[in-house]
Amino acid sequence: MTDLHEAFVQAQADVKTLAERPDNQTLLQLYALYKQASDGDVSGERPGMMDFVNRAKYDAWDALKGTSASEAQQRYIDLVKNLLA
């Protein structure tokens, strides 16, 4: 495994130890960066208007379309570091 991947896995563990739950916008950012780093560009149909949570998740992930896995991993790591500071 590369150093970046190891740091990404560590950041996933670190985010679970946060003293306070991040706000919803930050949680969406974490979700989208994780999905982009793990699965690549968003796929499937956008959830319907009444499915607010999943639609927000889809839109956040879709906004990262074209971002490389390594860039998404680094941005995830940086965000978690900021949250821990």
PyMOL Python script that loads the backbone (N, CA, C, O; Angstrom):
from pymol import cmd

cmd.read_pdbstr("""\
ATOM      1  N   MET A   1       0.841  -1.192   0.000  1.00  0.00           N
ATOM      2  CA  MET A   1       0.000   0.000   0.000  1.00  0.00           C
ATOM      3  C   MET A   1       0.880   1.248   0.000  1.00  0.00           C
ATOM      4  O   MET A   1       1.978   1.254   0.558  1.00  0.00           O
ATOM      5  N   THR A   2       0.387   2.276  -0.622  1.00  0.00           N
ATOM      6  CA  THR A   2       1.145   3.520  -0.672  1.00  0.00           C
ATOM      7  C   THR A   2       0.946   4.324   0.608  1.00  0.00           C
ATOM      8  O   THR A   2       0.021   4.079   1.383  1.00  0.00           O
ATOM      9  N   ASP A   3       1.824   5.274   0.804  1.00  0.00           N
ATOM     10  CA  ASP A   3       1.706   6.145   1.979  1.00  0.00           C
ATOM     11  C   ASP A   3       0.392   6.915   1.968  1.00  0.00           C
ATOM     12  O   ASP A   3      -0.235   7.105   3.010  1.00  0.00           O
ATOM     13  N   LEU A   4      -0.025   7.363   0.769  1.00  0.00           N
ATOM     14  CA  LEU A   4      -1.277   8.116   0.659  1.00  0.00           C
ATOM     15  C   LEU A   4      -2.454   7.234   1.076  1.00  0.00           C
ATOM     16  O   LEU A   4      -3.329   7.670   1.823  1.00  0.00           O
ATOM     17  N   HIS A   5      -2.470   6.006   0.594  1.00  0.00           N
ATOM     18  CA  HIS A   5      -3.570   5.109   0.941  1.00  0.00           C
ATOM     19  C   HIS A   5      -3.575   4.808   2.443  1.00  0.00           C
ATOM     20  O   HIS A   5      -4.635   4.759   3.067  1.00  0.00           O
ATOM     21  N   GLU A   6      -2.407   4.610   3.008  1.00  0.00           N
ATOM     22  CA  GLU A   6      -2.325   4.353   4.449  1.00  0.00           C
ATOM     23  C   GLU A   6      -2.826   5.556   5.253  1.00  0.00           C
ATOM     24  O   GLU A   6      -3.524   5.397   6.254  1.00  0.00           O
ATOM     25  N   ALA A   7      -2.463   6.757   4.804  1.00  0.00           N
ATOM     26  CA  ALA A   7      -2.930   7.975   5.475  1.00  0.00           C
ATOM     27  C   ALA A   7      -4.447   8.125   5.325  1.00  0.00           C
ATOM     28  O   ALA A   7      -5.122   8.597   6.240  1.00  0.00           O
ATOM     29  N   PHE A   8      -4.975   7.722   4.170  1.00  0.00           N
ATOM     30  CA  PHE A   8      -6.416   7.770   3.919  1.00  0.00           C
ATOM     31  C   PHE A   8      -7.151   6.816   4.865  1.00  0.00           C
ATOM     32  O   PHE A   8      -8.173   7.181   5.446  1.00  0.00           O
ATOM     33  N   VAL A   9      -6.639   5.615   5.015  1.00  0.00           N
ATOM     34  CA  VAL A   9      -7.237   4.644   5.927  1.00  0.00           C
ATOM     35  C   VAL A   9      -7.162   5.158   7.368  1.00  0.00           C
ATOM     36  O   VAL A   9      -8.110   4.997   8.137  1.00  0.00           O
ATOM     37  N   GLN A  10      -6.035   5.775   7.729  1.00  0.00           N
ATOM     38  CA  GLN A  10      -5.892   6.328   9.080  1.00  0.00           C
ATOM     39  C   GLN A  10      -6.881   7.472   9.305  1.00  0.00           C
ATOM     40  O   GLN A  10      -7.457   7.590  10.386  1.00  0.00           O
ATOM     41  N   ALA A  11      -7.079   8.309   8.292  1.00  0.00           N
ATOM     42  CA  ALA A  11      -8.024   9.417   8.401  1.00  0.00           C
ATOM     43  C   ALA A  11      -9.447   8.899   8.597  1.00  0.00           C
ATOM     44  O   ALA A  11     -10.236   9.509   9.319  1.00  0.00           O
ATOM     45  N   GLN A  12      -9.777   7.779   7.957  1.00  0.00           N
ATOM     46  CA  GLN A  12     -11.094   7.170   8.140  1.00  0.00           C
ATOM     47  C   GLN A  12     -11.288   6.738   9.592  1.00  0.00           C
ATOM     48  O   GLN A  12     -12.382   6.869  10.143  1.00  0.00           O
ATOM     49  N   ALA A  13     -10.235   6.228  10.202  1.00  0.00           N
ATOM     50  CA  ALA A  13     -10.311   5.834  11.614  1.00  0.00           C
ATOM     51  C   ALA A  13     -10.356   7.069  12.506  1.00  0.00           C
ATOM     52  O   ALA A  13     -11.101   7.103  13.484  1.00  0.00           O
ATOM     53  N   ASP A  14      -9.560   8.083  12.172  1.00  0.00           N
ATOM     54  CA  ASP A  14      -9.493   9.300  12.978  1.00  0.00           C
ATOM     55  C   ASP A  14     -10.817  10.051  13.014  1.00  0.00           C
ATOM     56  O   ASP A  14     -11.184  10.625  14.039  1.00  0.00           O
ATOM     57  N   VAL A  15     -11.530  10.047  11.897  1.00  0.00           N
ATOM     58  CA  VAL A  15     -12.781  10.814  11.828  1.00  0.00           C
ATOM     59  C   VAL A  15     -13.813  10.251  12.807  1.00  0.00           C
ATOM     60  O   VAL A  15     -14.712  10.969  13.245  1.00  0.00           O
ATOM     61  N   LYS A  16     -13.684   8.992  13.143  1.00  0.00           N
ATOM     62  CA  LYS A  16     -14.620   8.366  14.088  1.00  0.00           C
ATOM     63  C   LYS A  16     -14.327   8.761  15.529  1.00  0.00           C
ATOM     64  O   LYS A  16     -15.127   8.479  16.422  1.00  0.00           O
ATOM     65  N   THR A  17     -13.189   9.411  15.769  1.00  0.00           N
ATOM     66  CA  THR A  17     -12.803   9.785  17.133  1.00  0.00           C
ATOM     67  C   THR A  17     -12.987  11.272  17.403  1.00  0.00           C
ATOM     68  O   THR A  17     -12.531  11.774  18.430  1.00  0.00           O
ATOM     69  N   LEU A  18     -13.647  11.982  16.498  1.00  0.00           N
ATOM     70  CA  LEU A  18     -13.835  13.422  16.685  1.00  0.00           C
ATOM     71  C   LEU A  18     -14.625  13.690  17.958  1.00  0.00           C
ATOM     72  O   LEU A  18     -15.562  12.963  18.285  1.00  0.00           O
ATOM     73  N   ALA A  19     -14.236  14.736  18.668  1.00  0.00           N
ATOM     74  CA  ALA A  19     -14.914  15.105  19.911  1.00  0.00           C
ATOM     75  C   ALA A  19     -16.344  15.575  19.655  1.00  0.00           C
ATOM     76  O   ALA A  19     -17.249  15.305  20.444  1.00  0.00           O
ATOM     77  N   GLU A  20     -16.535  16.284  18.537  1.00  0.00           N
ATOM     78  CA  GLU A  20     -17.860  16.796  18.179  1.00  0.00           C
ATOM     79  C   GLU A  20     -18.238  16.319  16.789  1.00  0.00           C
ATOM     80  O   GLU A  20     -17.381  16.143  15.923  1.00  0.00           O
ATOM     81  N   ARG A  21     -19.520  16.115  16.589  1.00  0.00           N
ATOM     82  CA  ARG A  21     -20.021  15.735  15.272  1.00  0.00           C
ATOM     83  C   ARG A  21     -19.927  16.951  14.348  1.00  0.00           C
ATOM     84  O   ARG A  21     -20.392  18.033  14.706  1.00  0.00           O
ATOM     85  N   PRO A  22     -19.326  16.786  13.158  1.00  0.00           N
ATOM     86  CA  PRO A  22     -19.241  17.916  12.219  1.00  0.00           C
ATOM     87  C   PRO A  22     -20.633  18.346  11.746  1.00  0.00           C
ATOM     88  O   PRO A  22     -21.599  17.590  11.848  1.00  0.00           O
ATOM     89  N   ASP A  23     -20.715  19.566  11.230  1.00  0.00           N
ATOM     90  CA  ASP A  23     -21.980  20.051  10.686  1.00  0.00           C
ATOM     91  C   ASP A  23     -22.323  19.255   9.423  1.00  0.00           C
ATOM     92  O   ASP A  23     -21.482  18.545   8.873  1.00  0.00           O
ATOM     93  N   ASN A  24     -23.555  19.386   8.984  1.00  0.00           N
ATOM     94  CA  ASN A  24     -24.042  18.593   7.847  1.00  0.00           C
ATOM     95  C   ASN A  24     -23.252  18.845   6.570  1.00  0.00           C
ATOM     96  O   ASN A  24     -23.001  17.907   5.814  1.00  0.00           O
ATOM     97  N   GLN A  25     -22.855  20.080   6.313  1.00  0.00           N
ATOM     98  CA  GLN A  25     -22.100  20.396   5.101  1.00  0.00           C
ATOM     99  C   GLN A  25     -20.750  19.677   5.114  1.00  0.00           C
ATOM    100  O   GLN A  25     -20.310  19.157   4.088  1.00  0.00           O
ATOM    101  N   THR A  26     -20.104  19.648   6.264  1.00  0.00           N
ATOM    102  CA  THR A  26     -18.819  18.961   6.391  1.00  0.00           C
ATOM    103  C   THR A  26     -19.001  17.460   6.241  1.00  0.00           C
ATOM    104  O   THR A  26     -18.178  16.792   5.616  1.00  0.00           O
ATOM    105  N   LEU A  27     -20.076  16.925   6.813  1.00  0.00           N
ATOM    106  CA  LEU A  27     -20.360  15.497   6.663  1.00  0.00           C
ATOM    107  C   LEU A  27     -20.580  15.137   5.194  1.00  0.00           C
ATOM    108  O   LEU A  27     -20.122  14.091   4.735  1.00  0.00           O
ATOM    109  N   LEU A  28     -21.277  15.999   4.461  1.00  0.00           N
ATOM    110  CA  LEU A  28     -21.474  15.764   3.028  1.00  0.00           C
ATOM    111  C   LEU A  28     -20.141  15.787   2.282  1.00  0.00           C
ATOM    112  O   LEU A  28     -19.907  14.978   1.383  1.00  0.00           O
ATOM    113  N   GLN A  29     -19.283  16.711   2.660  1.00  0.00           N
ATOM    114  CA  GLN A  29     -17.971  16.809   2.044  1.00  0.00           C
ATOM    115  C   GLN A  29     -17.154  15.546   2.309  1.00  0.00           C
ATOM    116  O   GLN A  29     -16.526  15.005   1.399  1.00  0.00           O
ATOM    117  N   LEU A  30     -17.163  15.084   3.547  1.00  0.00           N
ATOM    118  CA  LEU A  30     -16.450  13.855   3.895  1.00  0.00           C
ATOM    119  C   LEU A  30     -16.997  12.671   3.095  1.00  0.00           C
ATOM    120  O   LEU A  30     -16.235  11.870   2.553  1.00  0.00           O
ATOM    121  N   TYR A  31     -18.311  12.573   3.030  1.00  0.00           N
ATOM    122  CA  TYR A  31     -18.955  11.483   2.288  1.00  0.00           C
ATOM    123  C   TYR A  31     -18.539  11.511   0.816  1.00  0.00           C
ATOM    124  O   TYR A  31     -18.126  10.496   0.254  1.00  0.00           O
ATOM    125  N   ALA A  32     -18.656  12.686   0.207  1.00  0.00           N
ATOM    126  CA  ALA A  32     -18.368  12.806  -1.220  1.00  0.00           C
ATOM    127  C   ALA A  32     -16.896  12.496  -1.522  1.00  0.00           C
ATOM    128  O   ALA A  32     -16.591  11.802  -2.493  1.00  0.00           O
ATOM    129  N   LEU A  33     -15.998  13.008  -0.696  1.00  0.00           N
ATOM    130  CA  LEU A  33     -14.578  12.736  -0.913  1.00  0.00           C
ATOM    131  C   LEU A  33     -14.277  11.253  -0.728  1.00  0.00           C
ATOM    132  O   LEU A  33     -13.502  10.679  -1.494  1.00  0.00           O
ATOM    133  N   TYR A  34     -14.878  10.631   0.278  1.00  0.00           N
ATOM    134  CA  TYR A  34     -14.683   9.204   0.506  1.00  0.00           C
ATOM    135  C   TYR A  34     -15.168   8.401  -0.702  1.00  0.00           C
ATOM    136  O   TYR A  34     -14.455   7.530  -1.201  1.00  0.00           O
ATOM    137  N   LYS A  35     -16.383   8.699  -1.167  1.00  0.00           N
ATOM    138  CA  LYS A  35     -16.949   7.961  -2.295  1.00  0.00           C
ATOM    139  C   LYS A  35     -16.120   8.168  -3.562  1.00  0.00           C
ATOM    140  O   LYS A  35     -15.889   7.220  -4.312  1.00  0.00           O
ATOM    141  N   GLN A  36     -15.672   9.399  -3.804  1.00  0.00           N
ATOM    142  CA  GLN A  36     -14.876   9.673  -4.995  1.00  0.00           C
ATOM    143  C   GLN A  36     -13.548   8.927  -4.923  1.00  0.00           C
ATOM    144  O   GLN A  36     -13.087   8.381  -5.925  1.00  0.00           O
ATOM    145  N   ALA A  37     -12.935   8.903  -3.748  1.00  0.00           N
ATOM    146  CA  ALA A  37     -11.658   8.209  -3.564  1.00  0.00           C
ATOM    147  C   ALA A  37     -11.824   6.697  -3.680  1.00  0.00           C
ATOM    148  O   ALA A  37     -10.935   6.012  -4.187  1.00  0.00           O
ATOM    149  N   SER A  38     -12.944   6.179  -3.219  1.00  0.00           N
ATOM    150  CA  SER A  38     -13.162   4.734  -3.185  1.00  0.00           C
ATOM    151  C   SER A  38     -13.791   4.176  -4.457  1.00  0.00           C
ATOM    152  O   SER A  38     -13.382   3.124  -4.951  1.00  0.00           O
ATOM    153  N   ASP A  39     -14.790   4.889  -4.986  1.00  0.00           N
ATOM    154  CA  ASP A  39     -15.581   4.356  -6.096  1.00  0.00           C
ATOM    155  C   ASP A  39     -15.427   5.110  -7.411  1.00  0.00           C
ATOM    156  O   ASP A  39     -15.903   4.637  -8.443  1.00  0.00           O
ATOM    157  N   GLY A  40     -14.776   6.267  -7.400  1.00  0.00           N
ATOM    158  CA  GLY A  40     -14.667   7.067  -8.626  1.00  0.00           C
ATOM    159  C   GLY A  40     -15.906   7.924  -8.826  1.00  0.00           C
ATOM    160  O   GLY A  40     -16.636   8.219  -7.880  1.00  0.00           O
ATOM    161  N   ASP A  41     -16.129   8.317 -10.070  1.00  0.00           N
ATOM    162  CA  ASP A  41     -17.250   9.208 -10.376  1.00  0.00           C
ATOM    163  C   ASP A  41     -18.583   8.583 -10.011  1.00  0.00           C
ATOM    164  O   ASP A  41     -18.759   7.366 -10.053  1.00  0.00           O
ATOM    165  N   VAL A  42     -19.521   9.459  -9.648  1.00  0.00           N
ATOM    166  CA  VAL A  42     -20.864   9.039  -9.257  1.00  0.00           C
ATOM    167  C   VAL A  42     -21.525   8.261 -10.390  1.00  0.00           C
ATOM    168  O   VAL A  42     -21.305   8.543 -11.568  1.00  0.00           O
ATOM    169  N   SER A  43     -22.337   7.280 -10.012  1.00  0.00           N
ATOM    170  CA  SER A  43     -23.064   6.501 -11.008  1.00  0.00           C
ATOM    171  C   SER A  43     -24.494   6.326 -10.533  1.00  0.00           C
ATOM    172  O   SER A  43     -24.811   6.583  -9.371  1.00  0.00           O
ATOM    173  N   GLY A  44     -25.340   5.893 -11.428  1.00  0.00           N
ATOM    174  CA  GLY A  44     -26.743   5.686 -11.079  1.00  0.00           C
ATOM    175  C   GLY A  44     -27.545   6.960 -11.256  1.00  0.00           C
ATOM    176  O   GLY A  44     -27.011   8.018 -11.591  1.00  0.00           O
ATOM    177  N   GLU A  45     -28.821   6.831 -11.025  1.00  0.00           N
ATOM    178  CA  GLU A  45     -29.720   7.964 -11.190  1.00  0.00           C
ATOM    179  C   GLU A  45     -29.759   8.813  -9.930  1.00  0.00           C
ATOM    180  O   GLU A  45     -29.596   8.318  -8.814  1.00  0.00           O
ATOM    181  N   ARG A  46     -29.978  10.088 -10.138  1.00  0.00           N
ATOM    182  CA  ARG A  46     -30.112  11.026  -9.018  1.00  0.00           C
ATOM    183  C   ARG A  46     -31.414  10.716  -8.284  1.00  0.00           C
ATOM    184  O   ARG A  46     -32.463  10.580  -8.913  1.00  0.00           O
ATOM    185  N   PRO A  47     -31.353  10.603  -6.944  1.00  0.00           N
ATOM    186  CA  PRO A  47     -32.576  10.316  -6.175  1.00  0.00           C
ATOM    187  C   PRO A  47     -33.641  11.400  -6.373  1.00  0.00           C
ATOM    188  O   PRO A  47     -33.337  12.540  -6.723  1.00  0.00           O
ATOM    189  N   GLY A  48     -34.878  11.014  -6.141  1.00  0.00           N
ATOM    190  CA  GLY A  48     -36.005  11.919  -6.333  1.00  0.00           C
ATOM    191  C   GLY A  48     -36.016  13.077  -5.347  1.00  0.00           C
ATOM    192  O   GLY A  48     -35.280  13.083  -4.360  1.00  0.00           O
ATOM    193  N   MET A  49     -36.866  14.055  -5.635  1.00  0.00           N
ATOM    194  CA  MET A  49     -36.927  15.291  -4.849  1.00  0.00           C
ATOM    195  C   MET A  49     -37.274  15.057  -3.383  1.00  0.00           C
ATOM    196  O   MET A  49     -36.829  15.816  -2.522  1.00  0.00           O
ATOM    197  N   MET A  50     -38.044  14.045  -3.087  1.00  0.00           N
ATOM    198  CA  MET A  50     -38.472  13.821  -1.706  1.00  0.00           C
ATOM    199  C   MET A  50     -37.448  13.037  -0.880  1.00  0.00           C
ATOM    200  O   MET A  50     -37.595  12.902   0.335  1.00  0.00           O
ATOM    201  N   ASP A  51     -36.431  12.532  -1.534  1.00  0.00           N
ATOM    202  CA  ASP A  51     -35.362  11.796  -0.851  1.00  0.00           C
ATOM    203  C   ASP A  51     -34.218  12.777  -0.580  1.00  0.00           C
ATOM    204  O   ASP A  51     -33.164  12.717  -1.212  1.00  0.00           O
ATOM    205  N   PHE A  52     -34.454  13.676   0.369  1.00  0.00           N
ATOM    206  CA  PHE A  52     -33.554  14.803   0.600  1.00  0.00           C
ATOM    207  C   PHE A  52     -32.124  14.392   0.929  1.00  0.00           C
ATOM    208  O   PHE A  52     -31.174  14.940   0.369  1.00  0.00           O
ATOM    209  N   VAL A  53     -31.970  13.443   1.823  1.00  0.00           N
ATOM    210  CA  VAL A  53     -30.640  13.046   2.286  1.00  0.00           C
ATOM    211  C   VAL A  53     -29.832  12.427   1.153  1.00  0.00           C
ATOM    212  O   VAL A  53     -28.706  12.843   0.880  1.00  0.00           O
ATOM    213  N   ASN A  54     -30.414  11.434   0.502  1.00  0.00           N
ATOM    214  CA  ASN A  54     -29.672  10.758  -0.560  1.00  0.00           C
ATOM    215  C   ASN A  54     -29.446  11.654  -1.766  1.00  0.00           C
ATOM    216  O   ASN A  54     -28.451  11.505  -2.475  1.00  0.00           O
ATOM    217  N   ARG A  55     -30.355  12.576  -2.000  1.00  0.00           N
ATOM    218  CA  ARG A  55     -30.175  13.531  -3.098  1.00  0.00           C
ATOM    219  C   ARG A  55     -29.008  14.472  -2.780  1.00  0.00           C
ATOM    220  O   ARG A  55     -28.205  14.779  -3.661  1.00  0.00           O
ATOM    221  N   ALA A  56     -28.912  14.925  -1.543  1.00  0.00           N
ATOM    222  CA  ALA A  56     -27.797  15.796  -1.141  1.00  0.00           C
ATOM    223  C   ALA A  56     -26.467  15.046  -1.243  1.00  0.00           C
ATOM    224  O   ALA A  56     -25.469  15.604  -1.699  1.00  0.00           O
ATOM    225  N   LYS A  57     -26.459  13.786  -0.820  1.00  0.00           N
ATOM    226  CA  LYS A  57     -25.251  12.974  -0.930  1.00  0.00           C
ATOM    227  C   LYS A  57     -24.844  12.809  -2.398  1.00  0.00           C
ATOM    228  O   LYS A  57     -23.675  12.969  -2.750  1.00  0.00           O
ATOM    229  N   TYR A  58     -25.815  12.492  -3.237  1.00  0.00           N
ATOM    230  CA  TYR A  58     -25.557  12.315  -4.666  1.00  0.00           C
ATOM    231  C   TYR A  58     -24.980  13.599  -5.267  1.00  0.00           C
ATOM    232  O   TYR A  58     -23.990  13.560  -5.997  1.00  0.00           O
ATOM    233  N   ASP A  59     -25.604  14.730  -4.954  1.00  0.00           N
ATOM    234  CA  ASP A  59     -25.155  16.008  -5.511  1.00  0.00           C
ATOM    235  C   ASP A  59     -23.744  16.365  -5.048  1.00  0.00           C
ATOM    236  O   ASP A  59     -22.940  16.870  -5.832  1.00  0.00           O
ATOM    237  N   ALA A  60     -23.442  16.102  -3.772  1.00  0.00           N
ATOM    238  CA  ALA A  60     -22.108  16.387  -3.252  1.00  0.00           C
ATOM    239  C   ALA A  60     -21.063  15.528  -3.955  1.00  0.00           C
ATOM    240  O   ALA A  60     -19.987  16.012  -4.306  1.00  0.00           O
ATOM    241  N   TRP A  61     -21.380  14.266  -4.158  1.00  0.00           N
ATOM    242  CA  TRP A  61     -20.461  13.355  -4.843  1.00  0.00           C
ATOM    243  C   TRP A  61     -20.329  13.755  -6.307  1.00  0.00           C
ATOM    244  O   TRP A  61     -19.226  13.751  -6.854  1.00  0.00           O
ATOM    245  N   ASP A  62     -21.451  14.101  -6.947  1.00  0.00           N
ATOM    246  CA  ASP A  62     -21.454  14.496  -8.357  1.00  0.00           C
ATOM    247  C   ASP A  62     -20.591  15.734  -8.597  1.00  0.00           C
ATOM    248  O   ASP A  62     -19.994  15.881  -9.664  1.00  0.00           O
ATOM    249  N   ALA A  63     -20.526  16.619  -7.610  1.00  0.00           N
ATOM    250  CA  ALA A  63     -19.725  17.840  -7.735  1.00  0.00           C
ATOM    251  C   ALA A  63     -18.229  17.525  -7.862  1.00  0.00           C
ATOM    252  O   ALA A  63     -17.455  18.367  -8.318  1.00  0.00           O
ATOM    253  N   LEU A  64     -17.830  16.335  -7.468  1.00  0.00           N
ATOM    254  CA  LEU A  64     -16.417  15.936  -7.536  1.00  0.00           C
ATOM    255  C   LEU A  64     -16.094  15.139  -8.795  1.00  0.00           C
ATOM    256  O   LEU A  64     -14.988  14.617  -8.930  1.00  0.00           O
ATOM    257  N   LYS A  65     -17.042  15.042  -9.710  1.00  0.00           N
ATOM    258  CA  LYS A  65     -16.847  14.260 -10.932  1.00  0.00           C
ATOM    259  C   LYS A  65     -15.557  14.704 -11.626  1.00  0.00           C
ATOM    260  O   LYS A  65     -15.329  15.898 -11.821  1.00  0.00           O
ATOM    261  N   GLY A  66     -14.726  13.742 -11.994  1.00  0.00           N
ATOM    262  CA  GLY A  66     -13.476  14.025 -12.675  1.00  0.00           C
ATOM    263  C   GLY A  66     -12.281  14.167 -11.740  1.00  0.00           C
ATOM    264  O   GLY A  66     -11.141  14.230 -12.199  1.00  0.00           O
ATOM    265  N   THR A  67     -12.533  14.219 -10.430  1.00  0.00           N
ATOM    266  CA  THR A  67     -11.448  14.307  -9.453  1.00  0.00           C
ATOM    267  C   THR A  67     -10.796  12.933  -9.334  1.00  0.00           C
ATOM    268  O   THR A  67     -11.487  11.922  -9.205  1.00  0.00           O
ATOM    269  N   SER A  68      -9.480  12.898  -9.378  1.00  0.00           N
ATOM    270  CA  SER A  68      -8.781  11.617  -9.282  1.00  0.00           C
ATOM    271  C   SER A  68      -8.922  11.036  -7.880  1.00  0.00           C
ATOM    272  O   SER A  68      -9.182  11.758  -6.917  1.00  0.00           O
ATOM    273  N   ALA A  69      -8.748   9.738  -7.781  1.00  0.00           N
ATOM    274  CA  ALA A  69      -8.837   9.061  -6.487  1.00  0.00           C
ATOM    275  C   ALA A  69      -7.773   9.589  -5.529  1.00  0.00           C
ATOM    276  O   ALA A  69      -8.053   9.806  -4.350  1.00  0.00           O
ATOM    277  N   SER A  70      -6.569   9.796  -6.022  1.00  0.00           N
ATOM    278  CA  SER A  70      -5.494  10.268  -5.145  1.00  0.00           C
ATOM    279  C   SER A  70      -5.752  11.690  -4.655  1.00  0.00           C
ATOM    280  O   SER A  70      -5.446  12.012  -3.507  1.00  0.00           O
ATOM    281  N   GLU A  71      -6.311  12.540  -5.510  1.00  0.00           N
ATOM    282  CA  GLU A  71      -6.640  13.901  -5.076  1.00  0.00           C
ATOM    283  C   GLU A  71      -7.763  13.884  -4.042  1.00  0.00           C
ATOM    284  O   GLU A  71      -7.718  14.621  -3.057  1.00  0.00           O
ATOM    285  N   ALA A  72      -8.767  13.045  -4.270  1.00  0.00           N
ATOM    286  CA  ALA A  72      -9.873  12.930  -3.317  1.00  0.00           C
ATOM    287  C   ALA A  72      -9.372  12.393  -1.979  1.00  0.00           C
ATOM    288  O   ALA A  72      -9.806  12.859  -0.925  1.00  0.00           O
ATOM    289  N   GLN A  73      -8.471  11.426  -2.010  1.00  0.00           N
ATOM    290  CA  GLN A  73      -7.908  10.900  -0.774  1.00  0.00           C
ATOM    291  C   GLN A  73      -7.163  11.991  -0.023  1.00  0.00           C
ATOM    292  O   GLN A  73      -7.320  12.124   1.191  1.00  0.00           O
ATOM    293  N   GLN A  74      -6.354  12.775  -0.727  1.00  0.00           N
ATOM    294  CA  GLN A  74      -5.581  13.834  -0.076  1.00  0.00           C
ATOM    295  C   GLN A  74      -6.498  14.899   0.512  1.00  0.00           C
ATOM    296  O   GLN A  74      -6.258  15.381   1.620  1.00  0.00           O
ATOM    297  N   ARG A  75      -7.541  15.270  -0.217  1.00  0.00           N
ATOM    298  CA  ARG A  75      -8.485  16.269   0.297  1.00  0.00           C
ATOM    299  C   ARG A  75      -9.232  15.744   1.519  1.00  0.00           C
ATOM    300  O   ARG A  75      -9.503  16.503   2.449  1.00  0.00           O
ATOM    301  N   TYR A  76      -9.566  14.458   1.529  1.00  0.00           N
ATOM    302  CA  TYR A  76     -10.217  13.831   2.682  1.00  0.00           C
ATOM    303  C   TYR A  76      -9.280  13.889   3.890  1.00  0.00           C
ATOM    304  O   TYR A  76      -9.692  14.276   4.984  1.00  0.00           O
ATOM    305  N   ILE A  77      -8.031  13.506   3.686  1.00  0.00           N
ATOM    306  CA  ILE A  77      -7.032  13.526   4.759  1.00  0.00           C
ATOM    307  C   ILE A  77      -6.886  14.937   5.319  1.00  0.00           C
ATOM    308  O   ILE A  77      -6.874  15.131   6.535  1.00  0.00           O
ATOM    309  N   ASP A  78      -6.775  15.913   4.432  1.00  0.00           N
ATOM    310  CA  ASP A  78      -6.616  17.314   4.868  1.00  0.00           C
ATOM    311  C   ASP A  78      -7.822  17.796   5.659  1.00  0.00           C
ATOM    312  O   ASP A  78      -7.670  18.497   6.660  1.00  0.00           O
ATOM    313  N   LEU A  79      -9.012  17.427   5.219  1.00  0.00           N
ATOM    314  CA  LEU A  79     -10.243  17.839   5.911  1.00  0.00           C
ATOM    315  C   LEU A  79     -10.288  17.222   7.317  1.00  0.00           C
ATOM    316  O   LEU A  79     -10.621  17.899   8.290  1.00  0.00           O
ATOM    317  N   VAL A  80      -9.956  15.954   7.408  1.00  0.00           N
ATOM    318  CA  VAL A  80      -9.958  15.297   8.732  1.00  0.00           C
ATOM    319  C   VAL A  80      -8.925  15.936   9.652  1.00  0.00           C
ATOM    320  O   VAL A  80      -9.193  16.140  10.836  1.00  0.00           O
ATOM    321  N   LYS A  81      -7.753  16.250   9.122  1.00  0.00           N
ATOM    322  CA  LYS A  81      -6.720  16.913   9.931  1.00  0.00           C
ATOM    323  C   LYS A  81      -7.229  18.245  10.456  1.00  0.00           C
ATOM    324  O   LYS A  81      -6.989  18.587  11.614  1.00  0.00           O
ATOM    325  N   ASN A  82      -7.930  19.002   9.618  1.00  0.00           N
ATOM    326  CA  ASN A  82      -8.491  20.282  10.051  1.00  0.00           C
ATOM    327  C   ASN A  82      -9.535  20.095  11.147  1.00  0.00           C
ATOM    328  O   ASN A  82      -9.620  20.899  12.075  1.00  0.00           O
ATOM    329  N   LEU A  83     -10.316  19.048  11.037  1.00  0.00           N
ATOM    330  CA  LEU A  83     -11.349  18.775  12.035  1.00  0.00           C
ATOM    331  C   LEU A  83     -10.736  18.350  13.362  1.00  0.00           C
ATOM    332  O   LEU A  83     -11.293  18.631  14.423  1.00  0.00           O
ATOM    333  N   LEU A  84      -9.601  17.679  13.309  1.00  0.00           N
ATOM    334  CA  LEU A  84      -8.933  17.232  14.527  1.00  0.00           C
ATOM    335  C   LEU A  84      -8.176  18.357  15.222  1.00  0.00           C
ATOM    336  O   LEU A  84      -7.910  18.282  16.421  1.00  0.00           O
ATOM    337  N   ALA A  85      -7.832  19.388  14.479  1.00  0.00           N
ATOM    338  CA  ALA A  85      -7.029  20.489  15.038  1.00  0.00           C
ATOM    339  C   ALA A  85      -7.808  21.332  16.017  1.00  0.00           C
ATOM    340  O   ALA A  85      -7.271  22.292  16.569  1.00  0.00           O
TER     341      ALA A  85
END
""", "prot")
cmd.dss("prot")
cmd.show_as("cartoon", "prot")
cmd.util.cbc("prot")
cmd.orient("prot")
